[in-house]
Amino acid sequence: MPRLQMTVEALRERALFVRRDIIALLAKAQSGHSGGPLSSADFGTALFFHEMNVNPSRLDDPGRDLWHFSIGHVTPVIYSLMGERGYFPLADLLGFRQLNGHLQGHPSKHDTPGIEVSSGSLGQGLSVACGMALGSRMDGASRRVYCVMGDGEQQEGQIWEAAMFAAHYKLDNLCGIVDYNRKQIDGDVETVMGIAPLASKWRAFNWHVIEVNGHDIAGILQAFDEARATSGRPSVILAHTVMGRGVSFMEDDYKWHGVPPNRDQAEQALKEMGTSLADWTARLESWTRPEVAPGLRAAS
């Protein structure tokens, strides 16, 4: 199953689409998280539109790569990535957190086609990914496993138990990605419970550590290449990001961790992104087919 492998230019454009989706669906729902979804949009786009082998038209494809967002509260970016990639129609995004929709506030395998495992309780996702990676090896499958974590989540002890497990079993088919935006719901991560030096901690657990600007698409692709080429141990990408990236009044402000924009704020945010709430909502409403939504430029 071939990877989609969009160009860097096309990926940047797609990440902009994802950010617009995030704002539009949050404005419609008036509920949900803003900060983390926006900070993870760039590496998330690189993951879904270049790095992973996935087949949204056949969710049980045994050759597919496996992915899991341990930070389940960032569903606005998860659902946008899935919709843009063709798991379900983009129009479904406007049913986010609605009683008649299938897009729950946290990912639910029972409600949303394509979610591998339900999530939401922080600290558990890397353990799930370890099971996926070890199980894939036992099955003789060549698939890779990707686990997206938050930096505040690194305060959870279960993360480090799972890290020890992965290194012990030399799970080189496992790649962790940490959205290192240095903010969590109560403030700065280092103020709440310091995790620095984070790279040194992961190295001490015998992981291959890659640090990258989480908003530099070309750098992110190189990081994924390096992780894929690493053998004998798992890899973790520390993606240095900015909470609320792409919206001037949200950037680097922890107060936007779990708050949606109101309609006026959404209008301002989308104006900064080169569109309007009405125009982008109309784009979502019009896309009722579950396939990769078109961009302004073709993929390579």
C-alpha positions in Angstrom: 0.0 0.0 0.0 1.8 3.2 -1.2 2.3 6.2 1.1 0.5 9.3 -0.2 3.8 11.3 -0.1 2.7 14.9 -0.8 5.3 17.5 -1.6 6.5 19.8 1.1 4.6 22.7 -0.5 1.4 20.6 -0.7 1.8 19.5 2.9 2.1 23.1 4.1 -1.1 23.9 2.2 -2.8 20.9 3.7 -1.7 21.9 7.2 -3.4 25.3 6.6 -6.6 23.5 5.6 -6.4 21.4 8.8 -6.1 24.6 10.9 -9.0 26.1 9.1 -11.0 22.9 9.8 -10.1 23.1 13.4 -11.4 26.6 13.9 -14.6 26.0 11.9 -15.6 22.8 13.7 -14.9 24.4 17.1 -16.9 27.5 16.2 -19.8 25.3 15.2 -19.6 23.1 18.3 -18.7 25.8 20.8 -17.0 23.1 22.7 -13.6 21.5 22.5 -9.8 22.2 22.6 -8.0 24.7 20.5 -4.4 25.0 21.6 -3.1 21.5 21.2 -4.9 20.7 17.9 -3.3 23.8 16.3 0.2 23.1 17.6 0.1 19.5 16.3 -1.4 20.3 12.8 2.0 20.4 11.0 3.5 17.1 12.1 0.1 15.6 12.0 -0.3 16.5 8.4 3.1 15.1 7.6 2.2 11.9 9.3 -1.1 11.4 7.5 -0.3 12.7 4.1 3.3 11.6 3.6 4.7 9.2 6.2 2.1 6.6 7.0 0.8 3.7 4.9 -3.0 3.8 5.6 -6.0 2.8 3.5 -9.1 4.7 4.6 -11.2 2.7 2.1 -10.3 -0.5 3.8 -10.0 0.0 7.5 -9.0 -3.6 8.2 -6.2 -3.7 5.7 -3.5 -6.0 7.4 -0.7 -4.0 5.8 -1.7 -0.6 7.2 0.4 1.3 9.6 -1.1 1.8 13.0 -1.6 5.2 14.7 -2.8 6.3 18.1 -3.2 9.7 19.6 -2.6 9.2 23.4 -3.6 12.9 23.8 -7.2 12.1 23.0 -8.5 15.6 23.8 -7.0 16.9 20.5 -9.8 15.5 18.5 -10.3 18.6 16.4 -7.0 17.9 14.7 -7.5 14.1 14.7 -10.9 14.4 12.9 -9.7 17.0 10.5 -6.7 14.8 9.5 -9.0 11.9 9.1 -11.6 13.8 7.1 -9.0 15.4 4.8 -7.4 12.0 4.3 -10.7 10.4 3.3 -11.8 8.3 6.3 -15.2 10.0 6.3 -16.8 13.0 4.6 -15.4 16.4 5.6 -19.1 17.5 6.1 -19.1 15.2 9.2 -16.7 17.7 10.9 -19.6 20.0 11.5 -21.2 17.3 13.7 -18.3 17.4 16.2 -19.6 16.9 19.7 -23.2 16.8 18.4 -25.8 14.3 19.5 -26.4 13.2 15.9 -22.8 13.0 14.9 -20.2 10.3 15.2 -17.3 12.5 16.3 -17.1 12.4 20.1 -15.1 14.8 22.2 -12.6 12.1 22.8 -11.8 9.4 20.1 -14.2 6.5 20.2 -13.5 3.3 18.2 -17.1 2.4 18.5 -18.3 5.7 16.9 -15.7 6.8 14.4 -14.5 4.6 11.5 -10.7 4.5 11.5 -10.0 5.0 15.2 -7.9 2.0 16.2 -8.3 2.4 20.0 -10.4 4.8 22.1 -8.4 7.3 24.1 -8.6 10.2 26.5 -7.1 9.2 29.8 -3.6 10.6 29.6 -0.6 8.4 30.0 -2.0 5.2 28.6 -1.4 5.6 24.9 2.3 4.6 24.7 1.4 1.3 26.4 -1.2 0.7 23.8 1.3 1.5 21.0 3.8 -0.9 22.6 1.3 -3.7 22.4 0.6 -2.8 18.7 4.3 -2.8 17.9 5.1 -6.1 19.7 2.0 -7.8 18.3 2.9 -6.7 14.8 6.4 -8.2 15.2 4.9 -11.5 16.5 2.6 -11.5 13.5 5.5 -11.0 11.2 4.0 -7.8 9.9 6.1 -5.0 8.4 3.8 -2.2 9.6 5.0 0.7 11.7 3.2 2.1 14.8 3.0 5.8 15.6 2.0 7.2 19.0 1.3 11.0 19.5 1.8 12.2 23.1 1.6 15.5 24.8 4.4 17.1 26.8 2.3 17.5 29.9 1.5 13.8 29.5 5.2 13.1 30.1 4.5 13.7 33.8 2.6 10.4 33.9 4.5 7.4 35.3 2.9 4.9 32.9 4.7 6.7 30.0 8.1 5.7 31.4 7.0 2.2 32.2 6.0 1.8 28.6 9.2 3.5 27.4 11.2 0.9 29.4 9.1 -1.9 27.9 9.7 -0.7 24.3 13.4 -0.4 24.7 13.6 -3.9 26.4 11.9 -5.5 23.4 13.8 -3.4 20.9 10.6 -2.2 19.2 12.2 -0.4 16.3 8.9 -0.4 14.5 7.5 2.1 17.1 7.8 5.8 16.7 6.6 8.2 19.4 5.9 11.9 18.7 5.7 14.4 21.5 3.9 17.7 20.9 6.4 19.7 22.9 4.5 23.0 23.2 5.4 23.5 26.8 1.9 24.3 27.9 -0.9 22.3 29.7 -4.3 23.1 31.1 -3.0 24.7 34.3 0.0 26.7 32.8 3.6 26.1 31.8 4.6 22.4 31.9 7.8 23.3 33.8 5.9 25.2 36.5 3.2 22.5 37.0 5.7 19.5 37.0 9.0 19.9 35.2 10.0 17.3 32.6 13.3 18.8 31.5 15.7 17.6 30.3 13.2 15.6 28.3 15.6 14.4 25.5 18.1 13.1 28.1 15.3 11.2 29.9 14.3 9.4 26.7 17.9 8.6 25.8 18.4 7.2 29.3 15.6 4.8 28.5 17.5 3.7 25.4 15.3 5.4 22.8 16.6 7.0 19.7 15.8 10.7 20.2 15.2 13.2 17.3 14.5 16.9 18.1 12.8 19.0 15.4 10.9 22.2 14.9 7.4 20.8 14.9 6.2 23.5 12.4 9.0 22.8 9.8 7.5 20.4 7.4 10.8 19.5 5.6 12.5 18.9 9.0 9.6 16.8 10.2 9.9 14.6 7.1 13.6 14.1 7.7 12.8 13.2 11.3 10.4 10.5 10.1 13.0 9.2 7.7 15.6 9.0 10.5 13.2 7.1 12.8 12.3 4.6 10.0 16.0 4.0 9.4 16.8 3.4 13.1 17.1 -0.3 14.0 17.3 -2.1 17.3 15.5 0.5 19.4 12.4 2.6 19.3 12.5 6.3 18.2 10.8 9.4 19.7 10.5 12.7 17.9 10.3 15.7 20.2 8.4 18.2 18.1 9.0 21.7 19.5 5.8 23.5 18.8 3.8 26.6 19.8 0.4 26.1 21.4 -2.3 27.7 19.2 0.0 28.0 16.3 -1.4 30.0 13.4 -3.8 32.2 15.4 -2.2 35.3 16.7 -4.3 35.7 19.8 -4.0 32.0 20.8 -0.3 31.5 20.3 1.7 30.4 23.3 -1.2 31.0 25.7 -2.1 28.0 27.9 -5.6 29.5 28.5 -6.5 28.3 25.0 -5.8 24.7 25.9 -9.4 23.6 26.3 -11.4 26.6 25.1 -13.1 27.0 21.7 -13.2 30.4 19.9 -16.6 32.2 19.8 -17.9 33.1 16.4 -16.2 36.5 16.3 -12.9 35.0 17.4 -13.3 32.2 14.8 -13.9 34.9 12.1 -10.7 36.7 13.1 -8.7 33.5 13.2 -9.9 32.4 9.7 -9.3 35.9 8.3 -5.7 35.5 9.4 -5.7 32.2 7.5 -7.0 33.7 4.3 -10.6 32.7 4.4 -13.9 33.4 6.3 -16.0 31.3 8.6 -18.9 31.3 6.0 -16.6 30.3 3.2 -14.8 27.5 5.0 -18.0 26.1 6.5 -19.4 26.0 3.0 -16.4 24.1 1.9 -16.9 21.5 4.6 -20.6 21.2 4.0 -20.1 20.6 0.3 -17.7 17.7 0.7 -19.9 14.8 1.4 -17.7 12.0 -0.1 -15.2 10.0 2.0 -12.1 10.6 -0.1 -9.0 12.8 0.0 -10.3 16.3 -0.4 -8.7 18.3 -3.2 -6.1 21.0 -2.5 -5.0 23.9 -4.6 -2.0 22.0 -5.9 -1.6 18.3 -6.8 0.5 15.9 -4.8 3.6 14.5 -6.3 
